[in-house]
């Protein structure tokens, strides 16, 4: 059975169990904590993004009547605009450096 759990609560529970059974066990607890930290996230994600955040973004885009294709176009256009501005800035900077060198 799969279930979402809190890493902190799991570490605390295992720590208490180890302490009750074996005493201190600091080294064992460190090893268990590392193992638990390496487990995949208990939060549902898609490509590492929180599902709830993606759902919120989708609802906003739907409310604004923006299709996924249009969003791709907008982001591509923004990328083009940034590239144009960056190229212009680099050219201005290059000219300023050349002027200072002469």
NORZIQUI-V235679 format. One record per residue. N is the residue number from 1. PSI is psi in degrees with one decimal (999 if undefined). Layout:
N|PSI / N|PSI
//
This chain:
1|129.5 / 2|142.9 / 3|146.6 / 4|133.6 / 5|161.6 / 6|127.6 / 7|-43.0 / 8|-46.5 / 9|-38.1 / 10|-45.1 / 11|-44.4 / 12|-41.9 / 13|-46.1 / 14|-39.5 / 15|-46.2 / 16|-43.7 / 17|-44.5 / 18|-41.8 / 19|-43.4 / 20|-37.2 / 21|-40.6 / 22|4.1 / 23|-140.5 / 24|-68.8 / 25|40.1 / 26|-42.8 / 27|-42.5 / 28|-39.4 / 29|-38.6 / 30|-43.0 / 31|-41.6 / 32|-41.8 / 33|-42.3 / 34|-44.3 / 35|-45.2 / 36|-36.7 / 37|-27.7 / 38|-10.0 / 39|150.7 / 40|157.1 / 41|141.8 / 42|-12.2 / 43|134.8 / 44|127.9 / 45|163.9 / 46|114.9 / 47|34.6 / 48|-4.6 / 49|138.1 / 50|128.8 / 51|-39.8 / 52|-37.9 / 53|-41.9 / 54|-38.3 / 55|-42.5 / 56|-46.4 / 57|-43.8 / 58|-41.0 / 59|-41.1 / 60|-45.3 / 61|-39.4 / 62|-42.4 / 63|-37.8 / 64|3.7 / 65|41.3 / 66|119.3 / 67|160.3 / 68|-36.2 / 69|-41.7 / 70|-37.6 / 71|-42.9 / 72|-43.6 / 73|-45.7 / 74|-48.5 / 75|-37.0 / 76|-43.3 / 77|-41.3 / 78|-41.7 / 79|-40.3 / 80|-42.2 / 81|-44.4 / 82|-41.2 / 83|-41.2 / 84|-46.8 / 85|-42.1 / 86|-44.7 / 87|-41.5 / 88|-43.1 / 89|-44.7 / 90|-39.8 / 91|-44.1 / 92|-42.8 / 93|-43.7 / 94|-43.8 / 95|-40.1 / 96|-39.9 / 97|-42.4 / 98|-40.4 / 99|-37.4 / 100|-30.4 / 101|-22.8 / 102|999
//
